[in-house]
Every structure is written in structure tokens, then in C-alpha cells.
Amino acid sequence: MGRLLSKATEPNDHVFTNITGKSAKTLYTSLVANFLREANLREGVQGISHSNYSFRHTYATLRLEAGVDVYLLAEQMGTSVRMIENHYGHVDIIKNADRGLSGMETLIES
């Protein structure tokens, strides 16, 4: 039904649009903000407000933790490998911490 009413029906059109088919950035932003407020998730544990960008950050973090290749992730997110490494390098360190400690148990037992 939505495709019959929408003016944004092409594969590369925005998902959230106004009646004319133009990107509805304000509408989407307020919907997400309201959703986060209703779910009591508007502010993070450090008091920083969550936004639409928070979903992108969460996606990148979860994908890296799952072992997705940084080159694939950068392509999916439309950014550079360097940006992923600069902003999410800590994820790789956490993910591979067990590898860094590999063999330590034999040293401790000696």
C-alpha cells in the first residue's frame, strides 16, 4: 500500500520521506528522539544524549565484535577503513584480548 501512495519508490530513494518524496530528516529525527525518550534511553550512562548516529555507532561496534572484516564494514557504512580503525580500534583490542594472553597460563603455572 505504501508504494501506491509514496513518491519515493525507486531503489535509491530515501526510506523516510515527506508527502513529496523528499527526505524527511526532521520527522525521522523527532520520531527517533521520541522513541528513545519513551524507552527511557535518550541519555546514555555517561549523560550523553543518544541520537540517530548512535545506531550507526552501535552497528559498527557489534559488527566488529562479531568479527566482520573492517574492509567490508567500511564499504557497507560508506566510509574509510582509516575512520573505522580510528573510531573503533578499541573494539578490535577487546575482541582479540584472549589472543594476546594466549599461552600465559603456562607461564603462570611455572
Secondary structure as UniProt FT lines:
FT   HELIX           2..5
FT   TURN            11..12
FT   TURN            19..20
FT   HELIX           25..38
FT   TURN            39..40
FT   TURN            45..46
FT   HELIX           52..65
FT   TURN            66..67
FT   HELIX           70..77
FT   HELIX           81..95
FT   HELIX           97..100
FT   TURN            101..103
FT   HELIX           104..109
//
